[in-house]
């Protein structure tokens, strides 16, 4: 009965309990808001129970759910259950408790189910160390524990893995936890591992060269840790790798084209915010076609020009980050085909073209751009043009009649040479959450329509020449948490 509206069914548990021969119960996304307890379980034949994506808010998982002896498949994800994971379950093959508010440690019965094939506990508040008992499971293909509060040393977890665990596991997801310690050589001994994600933990030390032996690996996530030293050349043997994440670490050294020679399937290389340098020949043709590339803060080893090999990336449509790489010149036209483009903190220059049909997020702050502000489209979500030399007024930018409204949420135009009065057409920008015009040369009154931006959280008009009074309607902006009006010529009262 998936997706059938059962919001008014308050006695459904008792009704279902009258069906002793029932083997599978599919109640996904049924708007169920109440789940009662049972003193006696009559549906002893149940092998599959799917109650995912209902409205069981702020209640504990009923114990009867974990009382079946033949249950092989249990899915309770996305229900906002609270409290501990109940004890004494015999669910043996598949269990998914993700997207709840469970806050206990992992009970021992869970890693004692010898036939367990998949365990998914993502997005909870589970604590303690990840039990080493998982390492003795011989049929587990997926172990997904991301976005919790797990702690402990990674060597305690993976220092003594059973042979059958190493041969069976295909997915290991521990991202967004607090696991510490240094990566160990044993991580390279998995035979079928296709997905390894340790992003956003507290890992330190070097990346072991043994990880280059993970021949089946398709995704490797080591970003947002404290990893040091260089990238081992052995990682270049990961010939099936599609996603490679090492962003926000302390990695250093020189990366050459040798590392990428066998990475022909690579689609995502996210490596911004390290201390790495790229040294490739001017004639280098990458063996891959990326859709995501993050090289922010890298030294690109090609003087100050945008590397010519980038033009060979015909699929680079999702994300391109070259912030802080020291590049100069003008922006190639094909860059605008990327949904998220970050070229901030460089030496780029010139005027910007019409951007009405491109991108979702554009970050060009701290460059040498000049001329008038460009036209933008109604799909753009974030635009940062701060700390450049843009000049002229805002009327053509803000009041363009091409689109009735715009979707822009973040607009940062601070630290430029913009002048003139602030147009009174902010009704076209209802999604704005952040607006900064600080440190420009604008004057005149603050228009009334700016006070009707219902989603506005931050407004910064500092260091201009605005005059008159603050619009009285500003007192209705209940989401506004930051406002900057200093160094202007404003007068009158501040609305209560």
Secondary structure, DSSP 8 states (H G I E B T S, - for coil): -TT---TT-SSHHHHHTT-TT--EEE-TT---------SS---TT--EEE--S---TT-B--GGGG--SS--EEE--SS--EE---S-----SEEE--SSEE-S---GGGGG-TT--EEE--SS---SB--GGGGG-SS--EEE--SS--BSBHHHHHTT--HHHHHH--EEE--SS--EEE--GGGGG-SS--EEE--SSEEEE---GGGGG-TT--EEE--SSEE-S---GGGGG-TT--EEE--SS--EEEEEGGGGTT-TT--EEE--SSEEEEE--TT---SS--SEEE-TT-B-SSTTS--GGGGG-TT--SEEE-TTS--EE---GGGGG-SEEE--SSEEEE----BTTS-SEEE--SSEEEES---B-TT--EEE--SSEEEE-SHHHHS-TTSS-----EEE--SSEEEEE--S-GGG-TT--EEE--SSEEEE---GGGGG-TT--EEE--SSEEEE---GGGGG-TT--EEE--SSEE-S----
